[in-house]
Amino acid sequence: MTARTTGAARSAGLVVAGAVLVAALVASLAVGSRAIDPGTVIAALTAPDPENPLHLTVLELRLPRTVFAALVGAALAVCGALIQALTRNPLADPGILGVNAGSSLAVTFAVGVLGLTAPGSYVPFALFGALALTLLVSLLGSLGPSGGTPGKLTLAGVALGAACTGLTTAIVLQNHSTLQVMRFWGVGAVGGRTLDQLAWAGPLILAGLLLGFASARSLNALALGDELAGALGARIRVTRVLVVLAVTLLAGTSVAAAGPIAFVGIMVPHAVRWFTGPDQRWVLAYSVLAGATFLLLADILGRIALPNGELRVGIVTGLVGAPVLVALVRRRRVIAL
């Protein structure tokens, strides 16, 4: 559908998307090396039996993994939508603009140089790396008389991202123990997470989502250009600050919690925009549900794709995302922002 999709259709679609997300959540709790029927899953959540090994599997292993996948998927999708709206570049995402690379460099520095290994200990570094790269890309992309055009912002992001990736590789190759830690973290995964880790990741992601939704109406005005947005009463500088803070929280926390997972931030907003049109309020609302659902399904696919073992979710999103990105580039008309 297009931007002409009616409000009633959007509302109905939101309900359907919510129902699909619930089904994906249940499937994530049930599917694994050993399948667990939905009845047992519901019983484990509502009336857990500490003596039942299946209940323990659901609560201690699959529940944290499922919640992590949903939170990170929602965060990456909304982060991508915010970056696309702010830069007016429909092909922008945290990876293309170098935000993930900056966060990864900061985490690598914390692990390789400072010796921090617990995920919660390097969260501040991930957030600082994401913020620093976001600000630096915005600054470099805004130089010159034409200001911050989408092309300049993308070039700045790609260049800085490549520089950060090079520095990250240099740090990793200097230290064998760091290489062992980072080669697994760098692929992107949601397995092996605990409920304790949710205690620090959950609030940060929720704060980023709230900041993003608070900026939605103003982002609609910014799509018309700075001058017209100002004439309509939009607070341009405040909006940009809120979006930068939201991107920092969402990208930084996601990278710290699950590693750099690619393509979610570019695919989901595009798929959503085909149905909702350019209204950022609907785009962000759908992105939360669709992003969470997509990463959950990718994680489920990774568990069952191999006869022995599993594919990490970052590999699955790459395998799925690469052809989708090619298709987006080949489209004659990219959905307007």
C-alpha positions as CSV (number, residue, x, y, z in Angstrom):
1,M,0.0,0.0,0.0
2,T,1.0,3.7,-0.2
3,A,0.7,6.8,1.9
4,R,-3.0,6.8,1.0
5,T,-3.6,3.9,3.3
6,T,-6.4,4.8,5.6
7,G,-6.1,5.2,9.4
8,A,-8.5,2.3,9.9
9,A,-6.3,0.1,7.7
10,R,-3.2,1.2,9.6
11,S,-4.9,0.5,13.0
12,A,-6.0,-2.9,11.8
13,G,-2.6,-3.7,10.5
14,L,-1.1,-2.7,13.8
15,V,-3.3,-5.2,15.6
16,V,-2.3,-7.9,13.1
17,A,1.4,-7.1,13.5
18,G,0.9,-7.4,17.3
19,A,-0.7,-10.8,16.9
20,V,2.2,-12.0,14.7
21,L,4.7,-10.7,17.3
22,V,2.9,-12.7,20.0
23,A,3.0,-15.8,17.8
24,A,6.8,-15.3,17.2
25,L,7.4,-14.9,20.9
26,V,5.7,-18.2,21.7
27,A,7.5,-19.9,18.8
28,S,10.8,-18.6,20.1
29,L,10.1,-20.1,23.5
30,A,9.0,-23.4,22.0
31,V,11.6,-24.0,19.2
32,G,15.1,-25.1,19.9
33,S,17.4,-28.2,20.1
34,R,14.4,-29.8,21.8
35,A,10.9,-28.7,20.8
36,I,8.5,-27.8,23.7
37,D,4.8,-27.7,23.0
38,P,3.0,-24.3,23.5
39,G,1.0,-25.7,26.4
40,T,4.1,-26.4,28.4
41,V,5.5,-23.0,27.5
42,I,2.4,-21.3,28.8
43,A,2.4,-23.4,31.9
44,A,6.1,-22.5,32.5
45,L,5.2,-18.8,32.3
46,T,2.0,-18.9,34.4
47,A,2.7,-21.7,36.9
48,P,6.4,-22.6,36.8
49,D,7.5,-25.9,38.4
50,P,11.1,-25.8,39.6
51,E,11.4,-29.6,39.3
52,N,10.3,-29.6,35.7
53,P,13.4,-29.4,33.4
54,L,11.3,-28.1,30.5
55,H,10.0,-25.3,32.6
56,L,13.6,-24.4,33.6
57,T,14.6,-24.5,29.9
58,V,11.9,-22.0,29.1
59,L,12.5,-19.7,32.0
60,E,16.3,-19.7,32.3
61,L,17.4,-20.2,28.7
62,R,14.8,-19.3,26.2
63,L,12.9,-16.5,27.9
64,P,16.0,-14.1,28.3
65,R,17.0,-15.0,24.7
66,T,13.5,-14.2,23.4
67,V,13.1,-10.9,25.3
68,F,16.6,-9.9,24.1
69,A,15.8,-10.6,20.5
70,A,12.5,-8.7,20.7
71,L,14.1,-5.7,22.4
72,V,17.1,-5.5,20.1
73,G,15.0,-6.1,16.9
74,A,12.7,-3.2,17.9
75,A,15.7,-1.0,18.8
76,L,17.5,-1.5,15.5
77,A,14.4,-1.0,13.4
78,V,13.4,2.2,15.2
79,C,17.0,3.4,15.1
80,G,17.1,2.9,11.3
81,A,13.8,4.7,10.8
82,L,15.0,7.6,12.9
83,I,18.3,7.9,11.0
84,Q,16.5,7.7,7.7
85,A,14.1,10.5,8.7
86,L,16.8,12.7,10.2
87,T,19.2,12.4,7.2
88,R,16.3,12.2,4.6
89,N,18.2,9.3,3.2
90,P,16.0,6.2,2.6
91,L,19.0,3.9,2.4
92,A,20.6,5.0,5.7
93,D,20.9,2.8,8.7
94,P,23.1,2.5,11.8
95,G,25.6,0.4,9.8
96,I,25.8,2.6,6.8
97,L,26.3,5.8,8.9
98,G,29.0,4.2,10.9
99,V,27.1,4.2,14.2
100,N,27.6,0.5,14.8
101,A,31.3,0.7,13.8
102,G,31.9,3.5,16.4
103,S,30.1,1.6,19.1
104,S,32.1,-1.6,18.2
105,L,35.4,0.3,18.3
106,A,34.6,1.6,21.8
107,V,33.6,-1.9,23.0
108,T,36.8,-3.4,21.5
109,F,38.9,-0.7,23.3
110,A,37.1,-1.6,26.6
111,V,37.8,-5.3,26.1
112,G,41.2,-5.3,24.5
113,V,42.9,-2.3,26.3
114,L,41.0,-2.0,29.6
115,G,40.3,-5.7,30.1
116,L,36.6,-5.4,30.6
117,T,34.7,-8.6,29.7
118,A,31.2,-8.4,31.4
119,P,28.7,-7.0,29.0
120,G,27.3,-4.5,31.5
121,S,30.8,-3.1,32.1
122,Y,31.3,-1.8,28.6
123,V,27.8,-0.4,28.0
124,P,29.1,3.2,28.7
125,F,31.8,2.7,26.1
126,A,29.3,1.4,23.5
127,L,27.0,4.4,24.1
128,F,29.9,6.9,23.9
129,G,31.1,5.3,20.7
130,A,27.6,5.5,19.1
131,L,27.2,9.2,20.3
132,A,30.7,10.2,19.1
133,L,30.2,8.7,15.6
134,T,26.7,10.1,15.2
135,L,27.9,13.6,16.1
136,L,31.0,13.3,13.9
137,V,29.1,12.1,10.9
138,S,26.6,14.9,11.4
139,L,29.4,17.5,11.6
140,L,31.4,16.3,8.6
141,G,28.3,15.7,6.5
142,S,27.1,19.3,7.2
143,L,30.2,21.0,6.1
144,G,30.0,23.2,3.0
145,P,27.5,25.6,1.6
146,S,24.9,22.9,0.8
147,G,24.7,21.7,4.4
148,G,23.9,18.2,5.4
149,T,22.7,16.5,2.2
150,P,21.8,12.7,2.3
151,G,24.8,11.9,0.0
152,K,27.3,13.8,2.1
153,L,26.1,12.2,5.3
154,T,26.2,8.7,3.8
155,L,29.8,9.3,2.5
156,A,30.9,10.6,5.9
157,G,29.3,7.6,7.6
158,V,30.9,5.1,5.3
159,A,34.3,6.7,5.6
160,L,34.3,7.0,9.3
161,G,32.8,3.5,9.7
162,A,35.6,2.1,7.6
163,A,38.2,3.9,9.7
164,C,36.6,2.6,12.9
165,T,36.5,-1.0,11.5
166,G,40.2,-0.8,10.7
167,L,41.1,0.4,14.2
168,T,38.9,-2.3,15.7
169,T,40.7,-5.0,13.7
170,A,44.1,-3.6,14.7
171,I,43.2,-3.8,18.4
172,V,41.8,-7.3,18.1
173,L,44.8,-8.7,16.2
174,Q,47.2,-7.4,18.8
175,N,45.7,-9.5,21.6
176,H,44.8,-13.2,21.3
177,S,42.4,-13.1,24.3
178,T,40.6,-10.1,22.8
179,L,40.3,-12.0,19.5
180,Q,38.6,-14.9,21.2
181,V,36.1,-12.6,22.8
182,M,35.4,-10.3,19.9
183,R,35.2,-12.9,17.1
184,F,32.0,-14.3,18.7
185,W,30.6,-11.0,19.9
186,G,31.3,-9.4,16.5
187,V,29.0,-11.8,14.6
188,G,25.9,-10.7,16.5
189,A,23.9,-13.1,18.8
190,V,21.2,-13.1,21.3
191,G,21.8,-16.5,22.8
192,G,23.4,-17.0,26.2
193,R,21.8,-13.9,27.7
194,T,20.4,-13.8,31.2
195,L,17.6,-11.9,32.9
196,D,20.3,-9.9,34.9
197,Q,21.6,-8.5,31.6
198,L,18.0,-7.4,30.8
199,A,18.1,-5.2,33.9
200,W,20.6,-2.8,32.2
201,A,19.7,-3.2,28.5
202,G,15.9,-3.0,28.8
203,P,15.6,0.4,30.4
204,L,18.1,2.0,28.0
205,I,16.3,0.6,25.0
206,L,12.9,1.7,26.3
207,A,14.3,5.2,27.0
208,G,15.6,5.4,23.4
209,L,12.2,4.2,22.0
210,L,10.4,6.9,24.0
211,L,12.7,9.6,22.8
212,G,12.2,8.4,19.2
213,F,8.4,8.5,19.5
214,A,8.6,11.9,21.1
215,S,10.3,13.2,17.9
216,A,8.0,11.6,15.4
217,R,5.7,14.6,14.8
218,S,8.6,17.0,14.4
219,L,10.3,14.6,12.0
220,N,7.3,14.7,9.8
221,A,7.8,18.5,9.6
222,L,11.5,18.2,9.0
223,A,10.8,16.1,5.9
224,L,9.5,19.3,4.3
225,G,12.8,21.1,4.8
226,D,14.2,23.1,7.6
227,E,12.7,26.4,6.6
228,L,9.2,25.1,6.2
229,A,9.5,23.0,9.3
230,G,10.5,26.1,11.3
231,A,7.5,28.0,9.8
232,L,5.2,25.2,11.0
233,G,6.5,25.6,14.5
234,A,8.8,22.6,14.7
235,R,11.8,22.9,17.1
236,I,14.5,21.8,14.7
237,R,17.5,21.8,17.0
238,V,15.5,20.1,19.8
239,T,14.3,17.5,17.5
240,R,17.8,16.7,16.2
241,V,19.2,16.5,19.7
242,L,16.4,14.1,20.7
243,V,16.9,11.9,17.7
244,V,20.7,11.8,18.3
245,L,20.1,10.8,21.9
246,A,17.6,8.1,20.8
247,V,20.0,6.7,18.2
248,T,22.8,6.7,20.7
249,L,20.7,4.7,23.3
250,L,19.2,2.3,20.7
251,A,22.3,1.6,18.7
252,G,24.8,1.7,21.6
253,T,22.8,-0.6,23.8
254,S,22.0,-3.0,21.0
255,V,25.6,-3.3,20.0
256,A,26.7,-3.8,23.6
257,A,24.0,-6.4,24.3
258,A,24.0,-8.4,21.0
259,G,26.9,-7.3,18.9
260,P,26.6,-5.5,15.5
261,I,23.6,-7.0,13.8
262,A,23.3,-5.8,10.2
263,F,20.4,-5.0,7.8
264,V,17.5,-4.8,10.4
265,G,17.7,-1.0,10.5
266,I,17.4,-0.6,6.7
267,M,15.0,-3.5,5.8
268,V,12.3,-3.1,8.4
269,P,11.6,0.7,8.0
270,H,11.4,0.2,4.2
271,A,9.0,-2.7,4.5
272,V,6.9,-0.8,7.0
273,R,6.8,2.4,4.9
274,W,5.4,0.5,1.9
275,F,2.2,0.0,4.0
276,T,2.1,3.1,6.3
277,G,3.4,5.8,4.0
278,P,5.9,8.5,5.2
279,D,4.1,9.4,8.5
280,Q,6.8,8.8,11.1
281,R,4.3,8.1,13.9
282,W,3.0,5.1,12.1
283,V,6.5,4.1,10.8
284,L,7.9,4.0,14.3
285,A,5.0,2.1,15.7
286,Y,5.1,-0.5,13.0
287,S,8.9,-0.7,13.2
288,V,8.8,-1.7,16.9
289,L,6.5,-4.7,16.2
290,A,8.1,-5.6,12.8
291,G,11.7,-5.3,14.0
292,A,11.0,-7.4,17.1
293,T,9.2,-10.0,14.9
294,F,11.9,-10.1,12.3
295,L,14.8,-10.7,14.7
296,L,12.8,-13.3,16.6
297,L,12.1,-15.2,13.3
298,A,15.8,-14.8,12.3
299,D,16.9,-16.3,15.6
300,I,14.4,-19.2,15.3
301,L,15.7,-19.9,11.7
302,G,19.2,-19.9,13.0
303,R,18.4,-22.5,15.6
304,I,16.9,-25.0,13.1
305,A,19.0,-24.2,10.0
306,L,21.8,-26.7,10.8
307,P,21.5,-30.3,11.8
308,N,24.0,-29.8,14.6
309,G,24.5,-26.5,16.3
310,E,23.0,-23.2,15.2
311,L,23.6,-20.1,13.1
312,R,24.0,-16.9,15.0
313,V,21.3,-14.4,14.3
314,G,23.8,-11.8,12.9
315,I,24.6,-14.3,10.1
316,V,21.0,-15.0,9.4
317,T,20.1,-11.3,9.1
318,G,23.1,-10.9,6.7
319,L,22.0,-13.8,4.5
320,V,18.5,-12.5,4.4
321,G,19.3,-8.8,4.3
322,A,21.9,-8.8,1.4
323,P,19.5,-9.8,-1.4
324,V,16.8,-7.5,0.1
325,L,19.2,-4.5,0.0
326,V,20.1,-5.3,-3.6
327,A,16.4,-5.3,-4.4
328,L,15.9,-2.0,-2.7
329,V,18.8,-0.4,-4.7
330,R,17.4,-1.7,-7.9
331,R,13.9,-0.3,-7.3
332,R,13.1,2.6,-9.6
333,R,11.3,4.5,-6.9
334,V,12.4,4.3,-3.3
335,I,9.5,4.9,-0.9
336,A,9.5,8.6,0.0
337,L,10.4,9.8,3.5
